[in-house]
Amino acid sequence: MPDPMIAYCGPAPVPSDIWVRWNLDPLLLAMLAALALVIARGRSSDARAGWAAIALMILIFVSPLCALSSALFSARVLHHVLLVAAVAPLLALAFPLRRAISLPLAALVGTSAVILWLWHAPGPYAWGLASVPAYCLMQISLLGSAWLMWRAILAPATPSGAALIALVATIGQMGLLGALIVFAPAPLYLVHLASTAPWGLSPLADQQLAGLLMWVPAALPYLGAGLWLAWSSLRPSEPAL
């Protein structure tokens, strides 16, 4: 049976070779170049947000972080947190919602939450690393559902109260998932059992670190967006001339 960890990011690295483990997948680089071309031609609403999203995607998918996520579940969770809590809102700013929301915000929040929980259940998680198509489905569904949710939250037509409730609900469900991972009494993600030792972590300690990342740091972008929305709603609007 082939090693499930070589599906996309390659076999689990050790500290001595991590800095040479860049992912130069031609299809991935072509997609990033195409996105860069769209932004360079002025077809995004916020070019700075678009360039920041590309920089983060290079970190996530091209840099050695991709390979490290084959060794450590905590690196994989960091990868996913950056994808849904940083890349997704930046893409939502770069390519915002221009028409009325076609789906209720609650449905978008619920869909994003279900997809996040699904891919962090031990069985689907292992399946998502077993083949390139499964890995692509994991990444596209996580990013796509989060992007649609962030677009709706940041849309000018969305009432600030509804947007704040959506952010609080997302913080709550991510925190709960992180807490369940932290307090699990045994390792759940068996694909990492043999790859954490070179990094000085036991499988359980790696899992607990992953849960802490999802529990606390992952909430910060949502909290920041909530504070910004609350502040914006309290500021008096400028009188029309």
C-alpha positions in Angstrom: 0.0 0.0 0.0 1.5 3.4 -0.9 2.3 5.9 1.8 -0.8 8.1 2.2 1.4 11.1 3.0 2.9 11.3 -0.5 -0.5 12.3 -2.0 0.5 15.9 -2.8 3.0 17.5 -0.4 5.3 14.5 -0.4 6.6 12.2 2.2 7.1 13.4 5.8 10.3 15.4 6.0 12.9 15.5 8.8 14.5 18.6 10.1 17.7 18.1 8.0 15.9 18.3 4.7 12.9 20.6 5.4 14.4 23.7 3.7 14.8 22.0 0.4 11.3 20.7 0.3 9.6 23.4 -1.9 6.6 22.4 -3.9 7.0 23.5 -7.5 3.9 21.8 -9.0 3.5 23.4 -12.5 -0.3 23.4 -12.3 -0.3 25.1 -8.9 2.3 27.7 -10.1 0.2 28.3 -13.2 -2.9 28.9 -11.2 -1.1 31.4 -8.9 0.3 33.2 -12.0 -3.1 33.4 -13.5 -4.5 34.9 -10.3 -1.6 37.4 -10.2 -2.3 38.4 -13.8 -6.0 39.1 -13.0 -4.9 41.3 -10.1 -2.1 43.0 -12.1 -4.7 44.0 -14.8 -6.8 45.7 -12.2 -9.7 43.3 -12.2 -9.8 43.0 -8.4 -11.5 45.4 -6.1 -8.6 45.5 -3.6 -5.2 44.7 -5.2 -3.3 44.8 -1.9 -5.6 42.1 -0.5 -5.2 40.1 -3.6 -1.4 40.2 -3.5 -1.5 39.3 0.2 -3.7 36.3 -0.6 -1.2 35.1 -3.2 1.7 35.6 -0.8 -0.1 33.4 1.8 -0.9 30.8 -0.8 2.7 30.6 -1.7 3.5 30.1 2.0 0.8 27.4 2.3 1.3 25.4 -0.9 4.8 26.2 -2.2 7.0 26.8 0.8 8.3 23.9 3.0 5.2 24.3 5.2 3.4 22.1 2.6 6.0 19.3 3.3 5.9 19.9 7.1 2.2 19.4 7.0 2.9 15.8 5.9 4.8 15.2 9.1 2.9 17.2 11.8 -0.8 17.5 12.3 -0.2 20.8 13.9 1.4 22.1 10.7 -1.6 20.8 8.7 -4.0 22.7 11.1 -1.9 25.8 10.7 -2.1 25.3 6.9 -5.9 25.0 7.2 -6.3 28.0 9.6 -4.3 30.2 7.2 -6.5 29.0 4.3 -9.9 29.7 5.9 -9.1 32.6 8.3 -6.6 34.6 6.2 -6.6 33.7 2.5 -10.4 33.4 2.3 -11.1 36.9 3.7 -8.4 38.5 1.7 -9.9 36.9 -1.5 -13.3 38.2 -0.3 -11.9 41.7 -0.2 -10.2 41.3 -3.5 -13.2 39.8 -5.2 -16.2 40.9 -3.2 -19.9 40.1 -3.5 -21.4 42.5 -6.0 -25.0 41.3 -6.1 -27.5 40.4 -3.4 -26.7 37.3 -1.4 -28.3 34.3 -3.1 -28.0 32.0 0.0 -28.9 33.0 3.6 -25.8 33.9 5.6 -26.7 31.2 8.1 -26.5 28.6 5.4 -23.1 29.7 4.3 -21.8 29.8 7.9 -23.3 26.3 8.5 -21.8 24.9 5.3 -18.3 26.2 6.1 -18.5 24.8 9.6 -19.7 21.3 8.4 -16.9 21.2 5.9 -14.3 22.2 8.5 -15.5 19.6 11.0 -15.7 16.9 8.3 -12.1 17.3 7.1 -10.9 17.2 10.7 -12.6 14.0 11.6 -10.0 11.3 11.6 -11.5 9.2 8.8 -12.1 11.9 6.2 -8.8 13.5 7.2 -6.8 10.4 6.4 -8.8 9.9 3.1 -8.1 13.5 2.1 -4.3 12.8 2.2 -4.5 9.4 0.4 -4.7 10.7 -3.2 -4.2 13.9 -5.1 -7.9 14.3 -6.1 -8.9 13.8 -2.5 -6.4 16.3 -1.3 -7.6 18.9 -3.9 -11.2 18.3 -2.8 -10.2 19.0 0.8 -8.4 22.2 -0.1 -10.9 23.5 -2.6 -13.9 22.8 -0.3 -12.3 24.4 2.7 -11.2 27.6 0.8 -14.3 27.8 -1.3 -16.8 27.5 1.6 -14.8 30.0 3.7 -14.5 32.4 0.8 -18.3 32.4 0.1 -18.9 32.9 3.9 -16.5 35.8 4.1 -17.9 37.5 1.0 -21.3 37.5 2.5 -20.1 38.7 5.9 -18.1 41.6 4.4 -20.8 42.5 1.8 -22.1 46.1 2.3 -25.7 44.8 2.1 -25.2 42.5 5.0 -26.5 44.0 8.3 -23.7 44.4 10.8 -25.7 42.5 13.4 -26.0 39.4 11.2 -22.3 39.6 10.2 -21.3 39.8 13.9 -23.4 36.8 14.8 -21.9 34.8 11.9 -18.4 35.7 13.2 -19.2 34.8 16.8 -20.8 31.5 15.6 -17.7 30.7 13.6 -15.4 31.5 16.5 -17.5 29.2 18.7 -17.6 26.2 16.5 -13.8 26.4 15.7 -13.1 26.8 19.4 -15.2 23.8 20.2 -13.4 21.7 17.5 -10.1 22.8 18.8 -11.0 22.0 22.4 -12.1 18.5 21.4 -8.8 17.9 19.6 -6.8 19.3 22.6 -8.6 17.1 25.2 -8.7 13.9 23.2 -7.1 11.2 25.4 -5.3 9.5 22.6 -3.9 10.3 19.1 -6.7 10.4 16.6 -4.8 11.2 13.4 -2.9 7.9 12.8 -1.3 9.0 9.6 1.1 11.1 11.6 2.0 8.4 14.2 5.4 7.7 12.8 6.5 11.2 11.6 6.4 13.4 14.7 9.3 12.0 16.6 12.1 13.6 14.5 10.5 17.0 15.4 10.6 16.3 19.1 6.9 15.8 19.5 4.8 12.8 20.5 1.7 12.2 18.3 -0.5 13.3 21.3 1.6 16.5 21.9 1.4 17.3 18.2 -2.4 16.8 18.2 -2.7 19.0 21.3 -0.7 21.8 19.7 -2.9 21.5 16.6 -6.0 21.9 18.8 -4.6 24.9 20.6 -3.9 26.6 17.2 -7.5 26.1 16.1 -8.8 27.1 19.5 -7.1 30.4 20.1 -5.0 31.9 17.2 -7.5 30.8 14.6 -10.1 33.0 16.3 -8.1 36.2 16.0 -9.0 37.1 12.4 -12.7 36.6 13.1 -12.4 38.7 16.3 -10.5 41.4 14.4 -13.2 41.5 11.6 -15.9 41.6 14.3 -14.3 44.6 16.0 -13.8 46.4 12.7 -17.5 45.8 11.8 -18.7 46.9 15.2 -16.5 50.1 15.0 -17.7 50.8 11.5 -21.4 50.5 12.5 -20.9 52.9 15.4 -19.2 55.6 13.4 -21.5 58.4 12.3 -22.1 58.4 8.5 -20.8 61.5 6.7 -23.6 63.8 5.6 -24.3 63.9 1.9 -23.2 67.1 0.2 
